[in-house]
Every structure is written in C-alpha cells, then in structure tokens.
C-alpha cells in the first residue's frame, strides 16, 4: 500500500487512479502525479502560492504576480516559506485555471442549487476584437439565507447579434446545470440588436410605457448634459442630481412617505397605483378605447409595479391579484392556483420583519408549519 494512503495530510483528499498506479487523483479538484501530491502536501509554500493566486484573481492582473513574488522574497528573506515561493505568471495562471476555477465553480453550483434565478448580461469587445458577454446571476441562497448577486461566466460570442447572445446564455446555463424553467428575469445592456428594438417600438402595448419614459428620460438627459460641462459648479451639480433622484422617486412613492431617498429603500414605500402622468393615462385610455390594449396586457403593465410584493401590500386584506405577475414569469396554472391561495393567507400570520421587503420575504422563506414544511413554497419561488 502506498505510504500516502496512511498519511494524515493526504488520505482524506486524494485517491488512487485505478487505470494507472503511478497517478493519484484529488477527490474534488484536479488530477496530478503522486510526486506532485507529496510536494503539495509537505511543502507549505503551496499554501502561500495558492493564497497569492486567489488574491491575484480577485484584485489584480496576473502579470503583477512576478513582481509580487520577488517583493515577498525580498521583504521576508528570513522566512523559509517565502524563500521557497516560485510563483510566476504561467504557474499562477495554471493554479487559477486548474484549481481555483473548478473549486469555486462547484461551490457556486451547489449554492445555487434548484433556486429560481435572474441573469444580467452585457456584451463587450476586448483588445483582440473578440466579442465576449459577461453574465451575472442573482438568486436566493438557502445556505446563506440571503439574496446573492455574483459573476457567473464570460462567454465568447461568434457574432454580435441576438442569436449569438442567446447561444452564449444557453452555454452558461448548461455549464452550471441551471434549469431554464427556474429563470425569472434577464437584464440587458447593449445586448439586443436594432431588430429587437424595432419590434418593441412597433408593439402597441409598449406605447404607454414609452410615453411615460419620455419626460423621465428628458429630465435625466438634461442633468447628464450638465455633468459634461467643464465650467459647471460642482456643488450645484450635486444639488441637481439629488433633485433629479427625489423628483423621480416622487413619481412612484406613496404621498407623505417623507423618506430620505438617499439613505432609505424606495422599494418599501412604492405607491400601489401611482399617477404616471396625464400623457400616460390618456394613452392607456386611447388604447383601451381602440381595443389595442387588452385587459390582460393592462394587467401585465400593472404587474411590473414592484410595490405589489412590498410588506405593506402583502399584509393588506384588500390587495391585488398576483396572477398577472405569475403569468409574466410563465408559472404553470397548477402552481398559480397554489400561489393565489398562499398569497391570500399571508396577512393571517404575524410576521416580524415588515419594514424591509428583502427581510420580509426572507422570513417567509424560512417559515415552517407544524409538519416542518413551508406552506408558502410556491409563492416564494
């Protein structure tokens, strides 16, 4: 029996490769020769090299590791561990690619699990003129009991069209074994082509939304031009941006809420049915009169109102239906029936965290009945 099999530093994390008795395999990360395993286990400098590589991954460019290694040897010249560090760009890249990446990939897969998720995508062009798409994911971690927003992957795009974006997104979902049915939303920044924008513009159901956005964007553009000036007073610029934020917040917040918008969450003070301007109301009325706006699509517009899931609205006896929002997320009819029942009994339980939307739904997600099950399982998902 090989000596490493009984060694306390090795036996718990490596095993023999059955097809080659000269090789050993890490149970969780990578394959390497038994000689390399012994070096890793008994030479403590590998711990330092791994830590430095992780630091470089998070905070710096890989090329800086050459100077960092030399600097450590110079400063800690009396330390044998520092003197044994032999970490340059090639080795650092290998550790990141073959050890750290597979490890954290597996950790993230496990943490996401079967949770519903949303993604944020943004395409870019690097120095080699290769188009790439960065993908971030937002999900609720049952292990950490909080919402997590983190980088997912960087996908190489074959072209700059919507088909390539979709293929890149599918590739990322496959890499993490993510169920497309659990996908709840997507945010794009310059990731849709002109055809997509044209189709949105031609859709009469989007007219009301565009009418609402026109004056809002005009205000934002006005302030943006101020910031491009070389002679503008910095103090007045700060006042202008604060005024813009307060003005926009006032459009959708409850009257008399009197919140400090710069230090408080607007989500907990959203108006259930805000007045979005005369032009918007007239457009809705016109579309409805001309039968261009169906009742279902009007409810879809209402479903975008995030105040629907605020604690104030959730715990109200008289509240709107959650069905339009559920249909918008392509929830099955059987689950919609369960969601409506669960939605209508939320106010019957005395909840603790009712001041924050995030904390409120976290508490709902942790709730257990006498059988140890969550009676709001479909609702929170």
Long-range contacts (C-beta under 8 A, 24 or more apart in sequence): 2-34, 4-34, 4-37, 4-38, 4-41, 7-41, 9-41, 9-42, 10-37, 10-38, 10-41, 28-103, 28-106, 29-99, 29-102, 29-103, 30-98, 30-99, 30-102, 43-84, 44-81, 45-81, 45-84, 45-85, 45-86, 48-81, 48-82, 48-85, 49-85, 49-86, 49-87, 49-91, 49-92, 49-95, 50-95, 50-99, 50-100, 52-85, 52-87, 52-92, 53-87, 53-92, 53-95, 53-96, 53-99, 53-100, 54-100, 56-92, 56-96, 57-96, 57-100, 62-89, 62-92, 62-93, 62-96, 63-89, 65-89, 65-92, 105-175, 105-176, 108-150, 108-152, 108-176, 109-176, 109-177, 111-141, 111-143, 111-144, 111-148, 112-137, 112-139, 112-141, 112-176, 112-178, 113-142, 114-179, 114-182, 115-139, 115-140, 115-141, 115-142, 115-182, 115-381, 116-140, 116-182, 116-183, 116-184, 116-381, 117-178, 117-182, 117-183, 117-184, 118-183, 118-184, 118-185, 118-186, 118-187, 119-152, 119-169, 119-172, 119-183, 119-185, 119-186, 119-187, 120-186, 120-187, 120-188, 120-189, 121-165, 121-168, 121-169, 121-186, 121-187, 121-188, 121-189, 121-191, 122-188, 122-189, 122-190, 122-191, 123-157, 123-160, 123-165, 123-190, 123-191, 130-156, 131-156, 131-157, 131-159, 131-160, 131-164, 132-156, 132-157, 133-157, 133-165, 133-168, 133-169, 133-191, 135-168, 135-169, 135-172, 140-365, 142-365, 145-362, 145-365, 145-366, 146-362, 147-358, 152-176, 160-193, 161-193, 162-191, 162-192, 162-193, 162-195, 162-196, 165-191, 165-192, 181-330, 184-329, 185-329, 204-287, 204-292, 204-293, 205-287, 205-292, 205-293, 205-297, 205-300, 205-301, 207-283, 207-287, 208-280, 208-283, 208-284, 208-287, 208-293, 208-301, 209-301, 211-277, 211-279, 211-280, 211-283, 212-276, 212-277, 212-279, 212-280, 214-279, 215-277, 215-279, 216-248, 216-251, 219-244, 219-247, 219-248, 220-244, 220-248, 251-276, 252-307, 265-356, 265-357, 267-306, 267-307, 267-310, 267-357, 267-358, 268-310, 268-311, 268-312, 268-355, 268-356, 268-357, 270-305, 270-306, 270-307, 270-310, 271-307, 272-305, 272-307, 272-308, 272-313, 272-320, 273-302, 273-305, 274-305, 296-324, 299-324, 300-324, 300-327, 300-328, 303-327, 303-328, 309-357, 309-361, 310-357, 311-351, 311-353, 311-354, 311-355, 311-356, 311-357, 311-360, 312-354, 314-343, 314-346, 314-347, 314-360, 315-346, 315-347, 315-351, 315-354, 316-347, 317-347, 319-343, 322-379, 335-378, 338-378, 338-379, 339-378, 339-379, 342-375, 342-376, 342-378, 342-379, 343-379, 346-376, 346-379
